[in-house]
Amino acid sequence: MVRRAVGETIGEMNLVSAVASLAAATSHEINNPLMVVIGRLELLDRTQQLDASGRMHLEAALAAADEIKEKVHRLGWITRLELADGGLGLPPMLDLEKSSNPRAFAS
């Protein structure tokens, strides 16, 4: 009984480790082009005279890019696997908010 529990714990630790490794690689691959997008949007903001509509679209794009940046950052802080219902016939998926803890590694 104890041996089985230990085996299950080790299996879960290996799964968390594999997911965290995949998340770190994915984070790196997304973050590089995302920084180019954010940089170009900020450059556009500084160098172009935009009308109200253009400014609204630019600010929306920057806000969305910042949201992506935050989610990519959280991928690096996965400490456990918490699933959320996929809904609409989709399979369960990783709940990034519940699975990551940025304070877990704070010094």
N, C-alpha and C positions, 0 to 999 in steps of 0.2 A: 504494500500500500504506500509506504513512504517512498520506496524506489520509484513507483509510478508517478507520484506527485513531483518528485525531483526531476524525473524525465520530462514531465509536462512543463515544469518551470523552465528548464533548460531549452526546451523546444520553443516556448514563448519568447525567451530571451533572444534566441537565434532569429526568430521571425522579426522581432522589433529591430534587431541589429540590421537585418537584411532590408527592411523597409526604410530605416534611417539612412543606410548607405545609398539606396536608390533615390531617396528624397534629396540627399546632399548632391548627388550627381545631377539630378533634375534641376535643383536650385541653381547650380553653377551654369548649366546650359541655358536656363531662362534668364538669369540675371545679366549675363553679358549683353545680349541684344536689347534687353530692357533698358539698360543704362544708356545705350545709344539712342533709343527712342526718347527717353526722358531728357537727355542732353539736347537733342534736336528740338524738342518742344520748348525747352527753356531758352534756347538760342532764338527760336522763332518769336518767343514772348519778348525778348530784349531788342530784337532788331526790326520788327515789323510793326507798323501802325495798323492795328486791327479795329474794325468797327465793333459795335456791341455784340453782334451775332458771332463774329469771328472770335472775339474775346471769350464769349460763353462756351464755344466749342473747344477752344484751347484749354480753358480751365477745366472743362469736363474731361478732356483727354489726360491732363496732368493729374487730376484726382483719381482717375481709373488706373493710371500708371503707378501712382503711389499705393493704391490698394493692392495691386499685383505685387509690388515690391515688398509690402508688409507680409503678404501670404507666402511669398518665396522665402523671406527671412524666417518665418515660422517653420518652414520645412526643416531647417537646420536644428530645430529644438524638439524634435519628436522624441518623447521619452516612453511612450506607451501607445497601444493601439486601441482607440475608441472608435467604434463604427456609428454612423448615422444612417437612418433609413434613406435609401436612394429615392424613394417615392416614384410615382408614375410608372411602376413596373421595372424600375432600375434596381440593380443589386445594391446592397449596402455599400457605403463608401467611407473612407477615413474621415473622421470629424477632426479637422486640423486644429480647431480651437481646443478641444478636449484632449487631443493627443500630444500637444506640444506645451511646453512650459518654459518660457524664456528665463524664469527665475531659477530653474533647476540647477543651472551651472554658474549662477552669479557668485562672485567671490566676496 
